[in-house]
Amino acid sequence: MARRVFAAALAGTGAVAVKIDDGAARAAECALIAGLRRLGLTGAFSDEQAEAPVTGGGATVGAVRIRPGLFTR
């Protein structure tokens, strides 16, 4: 079974860790960005990576997106 772990920490702020059982990076990246936003981090890099396309049959068939309010205070 493939597994992937992502982790990030901001000194004096907090940390985020995400594990995706199927090993797909697209969901983990979006979840990690949502967690970093929850810690108050903003920036162009996170906006660009906050949505990941899902492809099938050589075409884009959907997207993985951060649900608004997922990590609200």
Secondary structure, DSSP 4 states (H G I P E B T S, - for coil): ---EEEEEEETTTEEEEEEETT--HHHHHHHHHHHHHHTT---HHHHHHSEEEEEETTEEEEEEEPPTTTT--
